[in-house]
């Protein structure tokens, strides 16, 4: 209890004031709780005992920290729990508000930082990088390992391909003609190349050889056909062989080459340079062209009824018979004009230019 004296000298009894603490610049609840109670985490009890700290705008979050806005000059209750004692001042020591020479300065806000939240934020960041960096390293290692496996497979494929190409083109597989064919065996050479050309034709009309069968040497890389299947081979040094050219029923021409010792055909292979043939001598001459016999044909004059109406041209195709070649009969064309008929690859071409 505090006792004061009135103006007439009578004692006045008053109740003891509630102990308060005036906030100073730089104070915050965390530090006050740590210094006075020995535990900074009980700062929330001060918030509950001072309702004005619970007003809107006084407590807010900044990242992972809780901030309580304190203003110098504000009063905090609960000082007895903080270990602070109230101080009794005489009335004469009190200063009248009218004697205040200048207004109170605007108090600066005091921020209470939650160091535990800061530690948790630091820990979460540390865990994030601790997980992210090993993950990046693992992905990079996996990618590099994939590159290593790919390079290893390519080296193995090139090595196997080189081993395949470097095998002997004559003896590394079953021969098409064991022992080969000598250049003096003209009949066998003709029969062999005719069979090879026929095996590549899809028509009932056999291919026709249009060149001599030449003897020479073959070099390069490509596909060498054996009795069972074709294989990729490199011919180096050059090997003796033969070459002949055939014309097929579709008008195309192809060059056939075979090794002399085994008569294995040599063809182009994808991704390979192909084979080169250097001729030496002619083993079998080129076949002579078949003679063309021209048989005169009597054309029966057309009757007036055979002529179609004006402006209509009629074509009549007649197949060849035993005594007469194939014919094309055209009616309805002015005989004074220039007319040409050409049969090219089973295609009939008719050109007509009237004379002015």
SEDREN-233944 format. One line per field, with one value per residue (C-alpha): residue number from 1; residue in three letters; x, y, z. Coordinates in Angstrom, 2 decimals, decimal comma, always signed. Layout:
<rs>
resi NUM; ... $
resn ALA; ... $
c1 X; ... $
c2 Y; ... $
c3 Z; ... $
</rs>
This chain:
<rs>
resi 1; 2; 3; 4; 5; 6; 7; 8; 9; 10; 11; 12; 13; 14; 15; 16; 17; 18; 19; 20; 21; 22; 23; 24; 25; 26; 27; 28; 29; 30; 31; 32; 33; 34; 35; 36; 37; 38; 39; 40; 41; 42; 43; 44; 45; 46; 47; 48; 49; 50; 51; 52; 53; 54; 55; 56; 57; 58; 59; 60; 61; 62; 63; 64; 65; 66; 67; 68; 69; 70; 71; 72; 73; 74; 75; 76; 77; 78; 79; 80; 81; 82; 83; 84; 85; 86; 87; 88; 89; 90; 91; 92; 93; 94; 95; 96; 97; 98; 99; 100; 101; 102; 103; 104; 105; 106; 107; 108; 109; 110; 111; 112; 113; 114; 115; 116; 117; 118; 119; 120; 121; 122; 123; 124; 125; 126; 127; 128; 129; 130; 131; 132; 133; 134; 135; 136; 137; 138; 139; 140; 141; 142; 143; 144; 145; 146; 147; 148; 149; 150; 151; 152; 153; 154; 155; 156; 157; 158; 159; 160; 161; 162; 163; 164; 165; 166; 167; 168; 169; 170; 171; 172; 173; 174; 175; 176; 177; 178; 179; 180; 181; 182; 183; 184; 185; 186; 187; 188; 189; 190; 191; 192; 193; 194; 195; 196; 197; 198; 199; 200; 201; 202; 203; 204; 205; 206; 207; 208; 209; 210; 211; 212; 213; 214; 215; 216; 217; 218; 219; 220; 221; 222; 223; 224; 225; 226; 227; 228; 229; 230; 231; 232; 233; 234; 235; 236; 237; 238; 239; 240; 241; 242; 243; 244; 245; 246; 247; 248; 249; 250; 251; 252; 253; 254; 255; 256; 257; 258; 259; 260; 261; 262; 263; 264; 265; 266; 267; 268; 269; 270; 271; 272; 273; 274; 275; 276; 277; 278; 279; 280; 281; 282; 283; 284; 285; 286; 287; 288; 289; 290; 291; 292; 293; 294; 295; 296; 297; 298; 299; 300; 301; 302; 303; 304; 305; 306; 307; 308; 309; 310; 311; 312; 313; 314; 315; 316; 317; 318; 319; 320; 321; 322; 323; 324; 325; 326; 327; 328; 329; 330; 331; 332; 333; 334; 335; 336; 337; 338; 339; 340; 341; 342; 343; 344; 345; 346; 347; 348; 349; 350; 351; 352; 353; 354; 355; 356 $
resn UNK; UNK; UNK; UNK; UNK; UNK; UNK; UNK; UNK; UNK; UNK; UNK; UNK; UNK; UNK; UNK; UNK; UNK; UNK; UNK; UNK; UNK; UNK; UNK; UNK; UNK; UNK; UNK; UNK; UNK; UNK; UNK; UNK; UNK; UNK; UNK; UNK; UNK; UNK; UNK; UNK; UNK; UNK; UNK; UNK; UNK; UNK; UNK; UNK; UNK; UNK; UNK; UNK; UNK; UNK; UNK; UNK; UNK; UNK; UNK; UNK; UNK; UNK; UNK; UNK; UNK; UNK; UNK; UNK; UNK; UNK; UNK; UNK; UNK; UNK; UNK; UNK; UNK; UNK; UNK; UNK; UNK; UNK; UNK; UNK; UNK; UNK; UNK; UNK; UNK; UNK; UNK; UNK; UNK; UNK; UNK; UNK; UNK; UNK; UNK; UNK; UNK; UNK; UNK; UNK; UNK; UNK; UNK; UNK; UNK; UNK; UNK; UNK; UNK; UNK; UNK; UNK; UNK; UNK; UNK; UNK; UNK; UNK; UNK; UNK; UNK; UNK; UNK; UNK; UNK; UNK; UNK; UNK; UNK; UNK; UNK; UNK; UNK; UNK; UNK; UNK; UNK; UNK; UNK; UNK; UNK; UNK; UNK; UNK; UNK; UNK; UNK; UNK; UNK; UNK; UNK; UNK; UNK; UNK; UNK; UNK; UNK; UNK; UNK; UNK; UNK; UNK; UNK; UNK; UNK; UNK; UNK; UNK; UNK; UNK; UNK; UNK; UNK; UNK; UNK; UNK; UNK; UNK; UNK; UNK; UNK; UNK; UNK; UNK; UNK; UNK; UNK; UNK; UNK; UNK; UNK; UNK; UNK; UNK; UNK; UNK; UNK; UNK; UNK; UNK; UNK; UNK; UNK; UNK; UNK; UNK; UNK; UNK; UNK; UNK; UNK; UNK; UNK; UNK; UNK; UNK; UNK; UNK; UNK; UNK; UNK; UNK; UNK; UNK; UNK; UNK; UNK; UNK; UNK; UNK; UNK; UNK; UNK; UNK; UNK; UNK; UNK; UNK; UNK; UNK; UNK; UNK; UNK; UNK; UNK; UNK; UNK; UNK; UNK; UNK; UNK; UNK; UNK; UNK; UNK; UNK; UNK; UNK; UNK; UNK; UNK; UNK; UNK; UNK; UNK; UNK; UNK; UNK; UNK; UNK; UNK; UNK; UNK; UNK; UNK; UNK; UNK; UNK; UNK; UNK; UNK; UNK; UNK; UNK; UNK; UNK; UNK; UNK; UNK; UNK; UNK; UNK; UNK; UNK; UNK; UNK; UNK; UNK; UNK; UNK; UNK; UNK; UNK; UNK; UNK; UNK; UNK; UNK; UNK; UNK; UNK; UNK; UNK; UNK; UNK; UNK; UNK; UNK; UNK; UNK; UNK; UNK; UNK; UNK; UNK; UNK; UNK; UNK; UNK; UNK; UNK; UNK; UNK; UNK; UNK; UNK; UNK; UNK; UNK; UNK; UNK; UNK; UNK; UNK; UNK; UNK; UNK; UNK; UNK; UNK; UNK $
c1 +0,00; +1,21; +0,37; +0,13; -0,74; -3,57; -3,43; -5,04; -2,58; -4,87; -3,35; -4,78; -4,72; -4,38; -4,09; -0,74; -0,31; +0,11; +3,83; +4,66; +7,72; +8,30; +9,56; +12,91; +14,36; +15,89; +13,72; +11,94; +9,97; +12,48; +15,39; +13,36; +12,14; +15,66; +17,23; +14,55; +13,09; +15,99; +13,83; +13,18; +10,31; +7,90; +7,64; +4,11; +2,96; +3,66; +1,46; -1,42; -1,01; -0,88; -4,01; -2,98; -0,19; -2,90; -4,45; -4,50; -1,18; +0,90; +1,75; +2,63; +4,90; +7,96; +9,09; +9,42; +9,69; +7,00; +7,24; +5,63; +5,61; +6,70; +6,88; +9,17; +7,16; +4,51; +3,86; +4,19; +2,53; +3,89; +7,10; +7,07; +7,40; +10,29; +12,09; +11,57; +10,31; +8,10; +9,68; +7,85; +8,24; +7,02; +4,36; +6,81; +8,94; +6,08; +6,01; +2,80; +1,91; +1,64; +5,35; +6,25; +8,27; +8,08; +5,88; +6,83; +8,85; +7,28; +8,43; +10,42; +9,04; +10,72; +10,96; +10,99; +12,74; +11,99; +15,46; +14,03; +12,14; +15,38; +17,13; +14,36; +14,57; +18,34; +17,86; +15,28; +17,58; +20,45; +18,31; +17,15; +20,69; +21,81; +19,18; +19,42; +23,19; +23,42; +20,43; +22,17; +25,37; +23,45; +21,70; +24,99; +26,71; +23,89; +24,12; +27,90; +27,56; +25,06; +27,52; +30,23; +28,07; +27,04; +30,66; +31,68; +28,94; +29,91; +33,56; +32,55; +30,33; +33,12; +35,55; +33,15; +32,43; +36,14; +36,66; +33,79; +35,10; +38,68; +37,82; +38,95; +36,29; +36,93; +37,27; +35,23; +31,96; +30,55; +31,42; +28,70; +30,86; +33,49; +36,83; +35,60; +35,55; +38,59; +38,44; +38,85; +35,55; +33,45; +30,30; +30,28; +30,89; +27,99; +25,68; +26,71; +26,16; +22,88; +21,65; +22,80; +20,98; +17,81; +17,75; +17,49; +14,71; +10,99; +9,86; +9,28; +11,55; +15,15; +17,76; +20,05; +23,81; +24,95; +28,68; +31,56; +32,43; +35,64; +38,35; +40,11; +40,59; +38,02; +38,77; +36,84; +34,17; +30,57; +28,41; +29,83; +27,19; +27,92; +25,95; +24,01; +23,82; +25,58; +28,25; +30,04; +33,59; +36,55; +38,58; +42,12; +44,36; +42,47; +41,17; +40,69; +37,12; +34,71; +32,29; +29,34; +26,49; +22,86; +19,72; +16,47; +12,96; +12,09; +14,90; +17,29; +20,88; +23,00; +26,63; +27,32; +30,68; +31,90; +35,13; +36,97; +38,06; +34,53; +32,17; +30,62; +28,75; +29,96; +27,29; +26,91; +26,47; +24,82; +27,41; +30,27; +32,29; +31,40; +33,60; +35,85; +36,62; +39,79; +39,42; +42,22; +41,13; +37,91; +36,91; +33,66; +32,92; +29,75; +26,84; +26,04; +22,72; +19,93; +19,14; +15,98; +13,85; +11,53; +8,59; +6,57; +2,96; +0,10; -2,25; -5,81; -7,17; -9,88; -13,35; -15,17; -17,20; -14,00; -13,48; -15,07; -16,79; -14,71; -12,50; -12,28; -9,02; -9,20; -6,29; -6,25; -3,51; -2,73; -0,52; +2,32; +1,59; +3,83; +4,10; +3,31; +4,80; +2,76; +0,91; -0,76; -3,56; -4,63; -7,70; -9,22; -5,95; -5,23; -2,57; -1,07; +0,05; +3,21; +2,46; +4,90; +4,25; +6,81; +6,66; +8,89; +8,91; +5,44; +4,15; +2,64; +3,48; +1,58; +2,51; +0,44; +1,23; -1,19; +0,25; -1,01 $
c2 +0,00; +3,50; +6,39; +9,96; +13,28; +15,48; +19,25; +19,66; +17,29; +14,28; +10,96; +9,33; +5,57; +4,25; +0,74; -0,43; +0,26; -2,61; -3,08; -2,01; -1,74; +1,09; -0,14; +1,31; +1,65; -1,64; -3,78; -6,84; -9,61; -12,31; -10,52; -9,50; -13,08; -14,43; -11,91; -11,91; -15,40; -17,32; -18,68; -16,58; -18,84; -17,54; -14,21; -15,21; -14,86; -11,14; -10,91; -12,54; -10,23; -7,08; -7,14; -4,10; -6,22; -8,46; -5,64; -5,83; -4,88; -5,59; -9,26; -10,43; -12,89; -12,08; -15,23; -17,85; -15,27; -13,89; -10,13; -8,22; -4,45; -2,59; +1,17; +2,94; +4,43; +1,73; -0,11; -3,83; -5,64; -8,71; -7,09; -9,03; -12,19; -10,65; -9,94; -6,12; -4,25; -1,16; +2,07; +4,53; +8,22; +11,15; +13,46; +16,33; +14,35; +14,04; +16,60; +18,16; +17,46; +21,24; +21,60; +19,39; +21,62; +19,47; +16,64; +13,04; +11,79; +9,26; +5,91; +3,68; +0,19; -2,65; -5,98; -9,26; -11,89; -15,56; -17,07; -20,56; -19,86; -18,53; -21,73; -23,80; -21,74; -22,25; -25,97; -26,25; -24,46; -26,70; -29,81; -28,47; -28,04; -31,26; -33,12; -31,06; -31,24; -35,06; -35,35; -33,18; -35,16; -38,43; -37,26; -36,01; -39,27; -41,26; -39,15; -39,55; -43,27; -43,47; -41,65; -44,06; -47,10; -45,63; -44,91; -48,39; -49,99; -47,95; -48,93; -52,58; -52,29; -50,67; -53,34; -56,13; -54,49; -54,13; -57,80; -58,74; -56,62; -57,85; -61,55; -63,25; -62,61; -65,97; -68,49; -66,89; -68,42; -71,20; -70,60; -70,23; -72,24; -74,21; -73,89; -71,01; -70,85; -70,33; -67,71; -70,43; -72,07; -69,76; -71,88; -72,08; -68,34; -67,55; -69,93; -68,58; -64,90; -65,66; -67,45; -64,55; -62,01; -64,12; -64,41; -60,59; -60,33; -60,35; -60,80; -63,91; -62,36; -63,24; -60,46; -60,00; -59,67; -56,59; -56,61; -59,07; -60,99; -59,34; -60,76; -58,33; -57,50; -56,37; -54,14; -52,03; -52,83; -53,99; -57,10; -60,45; -63,11; -66,62; -69,82; -69,18; -65,37; -62,10; -60,68; -57,31; -57,68; -55,53; -56,74; -55,49; -56,45; -56,78; -60,23; -61,72; -61,53; -61,15; -58,45; -58,41; -56,00; -57,06; -55,30; -56,25; -56,30; -52,95; -51,28; -50,94; -52,09; -53,63; -54,57; -57,96; -58,78; -62,04; -63,28; -65,75; -68,17; -68,80; -66,93; -65,12; -62,05; -58,62; -55,93; -52,55; -52,42; -49,60; -47,44; -48,98; -47,48; -50,18; -52,28; -51,17; -53,37; -52,94; -54,89; -57,04; -59,23; -60,43; -63,94; -64,14; -61,71; -59,70; -61,48; -60,44; -58,65; -60,78; -60,00; -58,02; -59,45; -57,10; -58,82; -56,74; -56,55; -55,86; -53,25; -53,45; -50,05; -48,88; -48,42; -45,11; -46,56; -47,13; -43,40; -42,00; -38,71; -35,57; -34,70; -38,32; -40,31; -44,09; -46,37; -50,08; -52,24; -55,65; -58,15; -59,85; -63,23; -65,92; -64,23; -60,60; -58,11; -55,95; -53,12; -49,82; -48,64; -44,98; -43,53; -40,09; -38,15; -35,81; -37,48; -34,12; -33,59; -34,85; -38,09; -40,12; -43,27; -44,51; -47,57; -47,06; -49,50; -50,79; -47,20; -45,98; -42,34; -40,67; -37,22; -35,35; -31,89; -30,57; -28,65; -25,13 $
c3 +0,00; -0,86; +1,54; +0,31; +2,09; +0,87; +0,61; +4,08; +5,67; +6,00; +5,05; +1,94; +1,50; -2,07; -3,49; -4,82; -8,58; -10,98; -11,65; -15,21; -17,34; -19,80; -23,17; -24,13; -27,63; -28,69; -26,39; -27,67; -26,00; -26,91; -25,21; -22,13; -21,65; -22,01; -19,61; -16,86; -17,02; -18,48; -21,28; -24,39; -25,51; -22,82; -24,61; -25,66; -22,01; -22,23; -25,30; -23,41; -20,36; -22,52; -24,72; -26,71; -28,22; -29,70; -31,68; -35,46; -37,01; -33,90; -34,63; -38,11; -39,90; -41,89; -43,75; -41,04; -38,21; -35,87; -35,34; -32,40; -32,87; -29,69; -29,32; -26,85; -23,98; -23,96; -20,67; -20,14; -17,22; -15,56; -14,38; -11,11; -13,15; -14,99; -11,70; -11,81; -8,70; -8,78; -7,65; -5,29; -6,08; -3,93; -5,27; -5,39; -7,85; -10,30; -13,09; -14,24; -17,86; -18,36; -17,72; -20,65; -22,92; -26,04; -27,29; -26,95; -29,91; -32,20; -30,86; -33,19; -33,70; -31,90; -33,73; -31,90; -34,03; -33,71; -33,78; -33,67; -36,90; -38,36; -37,38; -38,94; -42,12; -42,23; -41,63; -44,44; -46,85; -45,83; -46,38; -49,76; -51,05; -49,39; -51,42; -54,65; -55,11; -54,82; -57,16; -59,77; -59,35; -59,74; -62,93; -64,38; -63,48; -65,07; -68,25; -68,45; -67,84; -70,72; -72,97; -71,93; -72,71; -76,07; -77,03; -75,92; -78,01; -81,06; -80,66; -80,38; -83,48; -85,47; -84,29; -85,24; -88,59; -89,27; -88,41; -90,72; -93,59; -93,25; -93,73; -96,93; -99,61; -101,29; -98,44; -95,60; -96,83; -99,00; -102,66; -105,27; -107,70; -105,74; -107,49; -109,66; -113,47; -115,66; -118,38; -121,01; -119,99; -122,10; -122,06; -118,27; -117,99; -120,31; -118,45; -115,04; -115,89; -117,64; -114,50; -112,29; -114,46; -114,62; -110,81; -110,63; -113,22; -112,44; -116,02; -118,10; -120,74; -119,94; -119,69; -122,70; -122,39; -124,31; -123,53; -123,54; -120,41; -119,29; -117,07; -114,72; -111,03; -108,42; -105,42; -102,92; -100,33; -100,62; -100,41; -101,53; -102,14; -100,90; -101,35; -98,12; -97,83; -98,66; -96,36; -96,08; -97,37; -98,27; -101,24; -100,67; -102,35; -105,62; -106,59; -110,12; -111,34; -114,26; -115,43; -117,85; -118,67; -119,18; -120,41; -118,70; -120,08; -118,47; -120,41; -117,46; -117,62; -114,86; -114,48; -112,87; -111,26; -109,71; -108,15; -110,36; -107,59; -106,24; -108,64; -105,68; -107,01; -105,86; -105,37; -103,73; -99,95; -98,02; -96,30; -98,28; -101,11; -103,66; -105,92; -108,75; -111,75; -113,79; -117,07; -118,44; -121,37; -122,93; -121,94; -123,94; -126,81; -126,88; -128,56; -132,10; -132,49; -133,94; -137,58; -138,20; -140,99; -142,84; -144,49; -146,94; -145,95; -148,24; -146,88; -148,03; -149,01; -146,73; -148,02; -147,72; -144,89; -142,87; -142,52; -139,35; -139,22; -139,55; -136,59; -135,28; -135,47; -135,15; -134,16; -134,92; -133,41; -134,88; -133,11; -134,88; -136,46; -137,87; -141,26; -140,47; -137,96; -135,60; -137,31; -136,37; -138,65; -138,38; -140,09; -139,98; -140,40; -143,27; -145,41; -146,31; -142,70; -140,99; -139,13; -137,03; -135,00; -132,44; -130,19; -127,13; -124,17; -125,03; -125,31; -128,56; -129,40; -132,27; -133,51; -136,09; -137,48; -140,11; -142,99; -143,48 $
</rs>
